Amino acid sequence: MTLILFQRDDCPLCDQALAVLAAARVPEFETRWIDDDADLEARYGSRVPVLHEAESGRELDWPFDPDAARAFLARA
């Protein structure tokens, strides 16, 4: 499973999401910064942080808590 966390620089919600993912013990994931990428900005600009599962395309939008993150992973 390939997980990607879409986020932006200077984003307090993104910092909170990182803490939630750590609390949920989410396995290793990539970070993709949407800043300076017009396509990603258009898709995720108002939604970040977003946890994306690459193979299925499923996404978990903020706000989420550890239970929601674990449930998202369990559905993979």
NUMI-929651 format. One record per residue (C-alpha): x, y, z; residue in three letters. Coordinates in steps of 0.05 Angstrom, whole numbers, plus 5000, padded with zeros to 4 digits. Example, Ala and Ser with C-alpha at 12.3 -4.5 7.8 and 13.67 -1.06 7.14 Angstrom:
# residues 2
{c1->5246	c2->4910	c3->5156	code->ala};
{c1->5273	c2->4979	c3->5143	code->ser};
This chain:
# residues 76
{c1->5000	c2->5000	c3->5000	code->met};
{c1->5027	c2->5068	c3->4980	code->thr};
{c1->5003	c2->5125	c3->5023	code->leu};
{c1->5013	c2->5198	c3->5007	code->ile};
{c1->4998	c2->5257	c3->5052	code->leu};
{c1->4982	c2->5319	c3->5011	code->phe};
{c1->5000	c2->5381	c3->5050	code->gln};
{c1->5027	c2->5451	c3->5044	code->arg};
{c1->5081	c2->5493	c3->5078	code->asp};
{c1->5062	c2->5531	c3->5140	code->asp};
{c1->4998	c2->5492	c3->5151	code->cys};
{c1->4978	c2->5482	c3->5224	code->pro};
{c1->4925	c2->5431	c3->5203	code->leu};
{c1->4978	c2->5391	c3->5167	code->cys};
{c1->5019	c2->5390	c3->5231	code->asp};
{c1->4958	c2->5365	c3->5269	code->gln};
{c1->4947	c2->5311	c3->5216	code->ala};
{c1->5019	c2->5287	c3->5224	code->leu};
{c1->5007	c2->5279	c3->5299	code->ala};
{c1->4942	c2->5241	c3->5287	code->val};
{c1->4975	c2->5194	c3->5237	code->leu};
{c1->5031	c2->5181	c3->5287	code->ala};
{c1->4980	c2->5166	c3->5341	code->ala};
{c1->4944	c2->5119	c3->5294	code->ala};
{c1->5011	c2->5085	c3->5278	code->arg};
{c1->4999	c2->5094	c3->5204	code->val};
{c1->5055	c2->5059	c3->5165	code->pro};
{c1->5106	c2->5099	c3->5126	code->glu};
{c1->5078	c2->5149	c3->5077	code->phe};
{c1->5103	c2->5199	c3->5027	code->glu};
{c1->5093	c2->5273	c3->5035	code->thr};
{c1->5073	c2->5313	c3->4974	code->arg};
{c1->5074	c2->5389	c3->4979	code->trp};
{c1->5020	c2->5422	c3->4937	code->ile};
{c1->5054	c2->5490	c3->4939	code->asp};
{c1->5081	c2->5511	c3->4871	code->asp};
{c1->5044	c2->5455	c3->4834	code->asp};
{c1->4983	c2->5484	c3->4798	code->ala};
{c1->4950	c2->5416	c3->4787	code->asp};
{c1->4957	c2->5395	c3->4859	code->leu};
{c1->4936	c2->5464	c3->4884	code->glu};
{c1->4873	c2->5460	c3->4841	code->ala};
{c1->4856	c2->5391	c3->4867	code->arg};
{c1->4875	c2->5397	c3->4940	code->tyr};
{c1->4882	c2->5471	c3->4955	code->gly};
{c1->4822	c2->5477	c3->5002	code->ser};
{c1->4824	c2->5405	c3->5025	code->arg};
{c1->4893	c2->5394	c3->5055	code->val};
{c1->4915	c2->5355	c3->5091	code->pro};
{c1->4890	c2->5294	c3->5052	code->val};
{c1->4914	c2->5222	c3->5061	code->leu};
{c1->4914	c2->5187	c3->4994	code->his};
{c1->4920	c2->5112	c3->4981	code->glu};
{c1->4953	c2->5109	c3->4912	code->ala};
{c1->4931	c2->5040	c3->4888	code->glu};
{c1->4856	c2->5051	c3->4898	code->ser};
{c1->4854	c2->5126	c3->4895	code->gly};
{c1->4816	c2->5130	c3->4960	code->arg};
{c1->4825	c2->5192	c3->5002	code->glu};
{c1->4814	c2->5212	c3->5074	code->leu};
{c1->4801	c2->5287	c3->5080	code->asp};
{c1->4815	c2->5327	c3->5142	code->trp};
{c1->4790	c2->5329	c3->5195	code->pro};
{c1->4805	c2->5257	c3->5216	code->phe};
{c1->4824	c2->5225	c3->5282	code->asp};
{c1->4865	c2->5163	c3->5297	code->pro};
{c1->4804	c2->5118	c3->5293	code->asp};
{c1->4784	c2->5145	c3->5225	code->ala};
{c1->4856	c2->5136	c3->5200	code->ala};
{c1->4858	c2->5064	c3->5225	code->arg};
{c1->4790	c2->5050	c3->5193	code->ala};
{c1->4815	c2->5080	c3->5127	code->phe};
{c1->4875	c2->5033	c3->5128	code->leu};
{c1->4832	c2->4973	c3->5146	code->ala};
{c1->4790	c2->4983	c3->5083	code->arg};
{c1->4851	c2->4978	c3->5039	code->ala};
